[in-house]
Amino acid sequence: MATNESYLSGFRVNRSMLAGGAVLTGVGAVLGAAGAAMVCAALATAGRDWVRSREIPPTVLAQRALREARVASSAGWQAWRAEHSSPN
């Protein structure tokens, strides 16, 4: 029996290959996490630059859309009440 193998109910494990695979998996996970962090940083920077380059700030656009939605909702409610309150 080789020194780097163990027997457990007939299951042979090459310990050096197992350790090497674990090390490579760990290194790959660290590199993957570093790559994901770089991608997120690049996207955040690009998004921030895009927002700053806009003529109208996003908050103003959101306020305008909310105001329009409220007006449309009020108009719809008034139309519904006019339709359902009339005697037919």
Backbone as ProteinMPNN parsed JSONL, in Angstrom:
{"seq_chain_A": "MATNESYLSGFRVNRSMLAGGAVLTGVGAVLGAAGAAMVCAALATAGRDWVRSREIPPTVLAQRALREARVASSAGWQAWRAEHSSPN", "coords_chain_A": {"N_chain_A": [[0.844, -1.163, 0.0], [0.54, 2.216, -0.838], [1.956, 5.162, 0.65], [0.466, 7.487, 0.513], [-2.167, 6.858, 0.295], [-5.298, 5.83, 1.59], [-7.375, 3.357, 3.059], [-10.761, 2.972, 3.286], [-13.252, 1.153, 3.972], [-12.819, -0.085, 1.488], [-12.585, 2.089, -0.19], [-10.467, 4.031, -1.965], [-8.382, 6.762, -1.496], [-6.472, 9.213, -2.933], [-4.459, 11.138, -1.268], [-2.71, 13.299, -1.774], [-3.537, 14.205, -4.285], [-6.137, 14.917, -3.653], [-5.687, 16.999, -1.793], [-4.316, 18.797, -3.445], [-6.328, 19.379, -5.302], [-8.166, 20.625, -3.602], [-6.724, 22.907, -2.852], [-6.416, 24.188, -5.353], [-9.114, 24.66, -5.923], [-9.762, 26.46, -3.878], [-8.056, 28.618, -4.553], [-9.137, 29.256, -7.037], [-11.699, 30.074, -6.233], [-11.088, 32.38, -4.752], [-9.95, 33.973, -6.764], [-12.155, 34.181, -8.47], [-13.958, 35.59, -6.817], [-12.536, 37.976, -6.541], [-12.547, 38.856, -9.197], [-15.309, 39.223, -9.582], [-15.747, 41.314, -7.772], [-14.267, 43.335, -9.0], [-15.722, 43.666, -11.378], [-18.182, 44.571, -10.349], [-17.349, 47.002, -9.178], [-16.525, 48.41, -11.467], [-18.959, 48.597, -12.882], [-20.49, 50.074, -11.047], [-19.083, 52.499, -10.998], [-19.38, 53.305, -13.676], [-22.175, 53.568, -13.8], [-22.597, 55.61, -11.915], [-21.233, 57.734, -13.167], [-22.827, 57.947, -15.465], [-25.303, 58.766, -14.39], [-24.565, 61.243, -13.358], [-24.074, 62.609, -15.724], [-26.497, 63.145, -16.825], [-29.027, 65.436, -17.989], [-31.386, 66.023, -16.619], [-31.899, 65.29, -13.293], [-32.294, 61.99, -11.824], [-34.03, 61.978, -9.596], [-35.781, 64.091, -10.076], [-37.05, 63.157, -12.371], [-38.325, 60.92, -11.281], [-40.07, 62.138, -9.45], [-41.695, 63.548, -11.237], [-42.87, 61.418, -12.667], [-44.295, 60.19, -10.587], [-46.108, 62.218, -9.929], [-47.566, 62.338, -12.352], [-48.667, 59.78, -12.328], [-50.334, 59.963, -10.099], [-52.18, 61.91, -10.991], [-53.323, 60.532, -13.163], [-54.454, 58.376, -11.8], [-56.321, 59.675, -10.189], [-57.986, 60.762, -12.181], [-58.961, 58.408, -13.346], [-60.337, 57.328, -11.149], [-62.311, 59.28, -10.752], [-63.703, 59.043, -13.171], [-64.668, 56.43, -12.922], [-66.319, 56.682, -10.683], [-68.17, 58.503, -11.721], [-69.359, 56.935, -13.669], [-70.473, 54.812, -12.214], [-72.12, 55.983, -10.346], [-74.214, 57.137, -11.603], [-77.69, 56.96, -12.265], [-78.984, 54.201, -13.893]], "CA_chain_A": [[0.0, 0.0, 0.0], [1.312, 3.447, -0.907], [1.818, 5.955, 1.871], [-0.477, 8.582, 0.352], [-3.492, 6.306, 0.073], [-5.884, 5.201, 2.765], [-8.486, 2.48, 2.742], [-11.914, 3.116, 4.157], [-14.263, 0.256, 3.415], [-12.516, -0.338, 0.087], [-12.572, 3.364, -0.917], [-9.09, 4.5, -1.969], [-8.272, 8.198, -1.716], [-5.128, 9.728, -3.119], [-4.494, 12.347, -0.439], [-2.008, 14.427, -2.392], [-4.398, 14.729, -5.339], [-7.254, 15.553, -2.969], [-5.197, 18.262, -1.244], [-4.053, 19.685, -4.581], [-7.618, 19.836, -5.824], [-8.744, 21.568, -2.646], [-5.966, 24.155, -2.968], [-6.794, 24.826, -6.62], [-10.492, 25.131, -5.779], [-9.685, 27.652, -3.047], [-7.456, 29.689, -5.343], [-10.137, 29.641, -8.041], [-12.77, 30.814, -5.56], [-10.565, 33.712, -4.427], [-9.833, 34.711, -8.022], [-13.51, 34.475, -8.934], [-14.504, 36.658, -5.984], [-11.832, 39.213, -6.9], [-13.072, 39.274, -10.489], [-16.673, 39.73, -9.392], [-15.633, 42.622, -7.116], [-13.814, 44.297, -10.017], [-16.853, 43.931, -12.282], [-19.138, 45.415, -9.614], [-16.771, 48.342, -9.045], [-16.561, 49.054, -12.783], [-20.357, 48.928, -13.191], [-20.926, 51.148, -10.16], [-18.459, 53.726, -11.473], [-20.028, 53.69, -14.933], [-23.522, 54.024, -13.48], [-22.492, 56.906, -11.253], [-20.883, 58.707, -14.204], [-23.984, 58.123, -16.346], [-26.295, 59.565, -13.672], [-24.048, 62.622, -13.275], [-24.082, 63.238, -17.04], [-27.88, 63.404, -17.241], [-29.472, 66.819, -17.864], [-32.397, 66.048, -15.565], [-31.556, 64.266, -12.29], [-33.273, 60.909, -11.677], [-35.046, 62.307, -8.594], [-36.79, 64.937, -10.73], [-37.828, 62.269, -13.239], [-39.182, 60.089, -10.434], [-41.14, 62.993, -8.932], [-42.599, 63.812, -12.358], [-43.635, 60.198, -12.939], [-45.233, 59.996, -9.488], [-47.171, 63.213, -10.099], [-48.394, 61.9, -13.477], [-49.425, 58.595, -11.896], [-51.401, 60.422, -9.209], [-53.19, 62.569, -11.819], [-54.019, 59.483, -13.911], [-55.263, 57.614, -10.853], [-57.452, 60.522, -9.817], [-58.891, 60.824, -13.329], [-59.618, 57.103, -13.447], [-61.273, 57.2, -10.036], [-63.448, 60.161, -11.03], [-64.475, 58.443, -14.262], [-65.361, 55.255, -12.39], [-67.405, 57.164, -9.819], [-69.21, 59.09, -12.576], [-70.043, 55.838, -14.369], [-71.217, 53.949, -11.3], [-73.059, 56.699, -9.483], [-75.354, 57.604, -12.398], [-78.784, 55.979, -12.29], [-79.209, 53.602, -15.215]], "C_chain_A": [[0.895, 1.234, 0.0], [1.018, 4.3, 0.317], [0.777, 7.076, 1.737], [-1.892, 8.111, 0.068], [-4.017, 5.721, 1.379], [-7.073, 4.379, 2.306], [-9.59, 2.707, 3.771], [-13.033, 2.337, 3.506], [-14.051, 0.045, 1.915], [-12.474, 0.915, -0.771], [-11.172, 3.947, -0.811], [-9.057, 5.983, -2.321], [-6.803, 8.566, -1.849], [-5.082, 11.084, -2.427], [-3.797, 13.53, -1.1], [-2.85, 15.035, -3.514], [-5.603, 15.46, -4.737], [-6.841, 16.914, -2.415], [-4.918, 19.258, -2.369], [-5.332, 20.228, -5.182], [-8.277, 20.842, -4.907], [-8.045, 22.919, -2.715], [-6.351, 24.89, -4.25], [-8.22, 25.369, -6.571], [-10.523, 26.415, -4.953], [-9.127, 28.843, -3.797], [-8.443, 30.169, -6.406], [-11.271, 30.447, -7.434], [-12.321, 32.228, -5.224], [-10.447, 34.549, -5.693], [-11.2, 35.082, -8.582], [-14.151, 35.603, -8.141], [-13.839, 37.995, -6.303], [-12.334, 39.742, -8.24], [-14.466, 39.852, -10.388], [-16.65, 41.1, -8.728], [-15.185, 43.686, -8.111], [-14.934, 44.651, -10.98], [-17.862, 44.846, -11.607], [-18.623, 46.838, -9.477], [-16.828, 49.087, -10.378], [-17.983, 49.462, -13.15], [-20.875, 50.063, -12.32], [-20.346, 52.489, -10.606], [-19.119, 54.212, -12.75], [-21.436, 54.208, -14.685], [-23.525, 55.385, -12.827], [-22.152, 58.005, -12.262], [-22.056, 58.987, -15.129], [-25.043, 59.001, -15.683], [-25.845, 61.018, -13.595], [-24.119, 63.341, -14.612], [-25.486, 63.572, -17.53], [-28.22, 64.875, -17.063], [-30.46, 66.97, -16.722], [-32.052, 64.949, -14.564], [-32.655, 63.211, -12.17], [-34.354, 61.221, -10.641], [-36.15, 63.161, -9.2], [-37.669, 64.08, -11.642], [-38.779, 61.397, -12.422], [-40.338, 60.906, -9.865], [-42.167, 63.292, -10.015], [-43.474, 62.594, -12.646], [-44.661, 59.936, -11.839], [-46.403, 60.975, -9.596], [-48.118, 62.81, -11.225], [-49.247, 60.685, -13.097], [-50.573, 58.994, -10.975], [-52.533, 61.086, -9.999], [-53.999, 61.528, -12.584], [-54.923, 58.668, -12.996], [-56.5, 58.402, -10.447], [-58.469, 60.61, -10.948], [-59.647, 59.516, -13.501], [-60.658, 56.91, -12.363], [-62.516, 58.059, -10.274], [-64.326, 59.595, -12.146], [-65.263, 57.236, -13.763], [-66.548, 55.689, -11.525], [-68.538, 57.77, -10.645], [-70.015, 58.004, -13.275], [-70.944, 55.051, -13.436], [-72.192, 54.686, -10.394], [-74.278, 57.211, -10.277], [-76.447, 56.551, -12.398], [-79.04, 55.488, -13.709], [-80.458, 52.787, -15.218]], "O_chain_A": [[1.88, 1.3, 0.736], [-0.037, 4.174, 0.939], [0.263, 7.561, 2.744], [-2.731, 8.903, -0.361], [-3.25, 5.179, 2.175], [-7.695, 4.676, 1.286], [-9.358, 2.638, 4.978], [-13.686, 2.826, 2.583], [-15.02, 0.004, 1.157], [-12.338, 0.806, -1.989], [-10.725, 4.314, 0.276], [-9.634, 6.405, -3.322], [-5.993, 8.259, -0.974], [-5.609, 12.067, -2.946], [-4.269, 14.661, -0.985], [-2.872, 16.255, -3.675], [-6.033, 16.493, -5.251], [-7.582, 17.886, -2.56], [-5.252, 20.436, -2.25], [-5.409, 21.406, -5.532], [-8.882, 21.807, -5.373], [-8.697, 23.961, -2.644], [-6.587, 26.098, -4.222], [-8.495, 26.433, -7.125], [-11.239, 27.355, -5.298], [-9.654, 29.951, -3.696], [-8.561, 31.371, -6.642], [-11.756, 31.398, -8.047], [-13.088, 33.176, -5.391], [-10.811, 35.725, -5.687], [-11.379, 36.179, -9.109], [-14.809, 36.472, -8.711], [-14.506, 39.03, -6.332], [-12.525, 40.947, -8.399], [-14.777, 40.855, -11.03], [-17.451, 41.965, -9.082], [-15.671, 44.816, -8.07], [-15.082, 45.813, -11.36], [-18.347, 45.796, -12.222], [-19.389, 47.787, -9.643], [-17.149, 50.276, -10.407], [-18.195, 50.556, -13.673], [-21.618, 50.921, -12.796], [-21.044, 53.502, -10.59], [-19.39, 55.404, -12.894], [-21.848, 55.192, -15.301], [-24.363, 56.227, -13.148], [-22.729, 59.091, -12.21], [-22.267, 60.129, -15.536], [-25.618, 59.877, -16.328], [-26.659, 61.928, -13.752], [-24.215, 64.568, -14.64], [-25.635, 64.226, -18.562], [-27.766, 65.506, -16.108], [-30.386, 67.926, -15.949], [-31.925, 63.787, -14.951], [-33.827, 63.515, -12.392], [-35.49, 60.77, -10.793], [-37.324, 62.979, -8.878], [-38.886, 64.255, -11.681], [-39.917, 61.166, -12.833], [-41.467, 60.42, -9.805], [-43.369, 63.293, -9.751], [-44.682, 62.727, -12.846], [-45.778, 59.506, -12.127], [-47.554, 60.598, -9.377], [-49.335, 62.923, -11.081], [-50.406, 60.581, -13.499], [-51.663, 58.427, -11.058], [-53.708, 60.856, -9.712], [-55.224, 61.623, -12.65], [-56.037, 58.309, -13.379], [-57.599, 57.851, -10.372], [-59.674, 60.542, -10.709], [-60.847, 59.523, -13.773], [-61.742, 56.387, -12.624], [-63.638, 57.617, -10.028], [-65.553, 59.663, -12.069], [-66.416, 57.05, -14.153], [-67.64, 55.13, -11.628], [-69.714, 57.588, -10.328], [-71.225, 58.144, -13.451], [-72.05, 54.664, -13.813], [-73.015, 54.05, -9.735], [-75.257, 57.666, -9.685], [-76.154, 55.362, -12.521], [-79.284, 56.285, -14.615], [-80.812, 52.205, -16.243]]}, "name": "protein", "num_of_chains": 1, "seq": "MATNESYLSGFRVNRSMLAGGAVLTGVGAVLGAAGAAMVCAALATAGRDWVRSREIPPTVLAQRALREARVASSAGWQAWRAEHSSPN"}
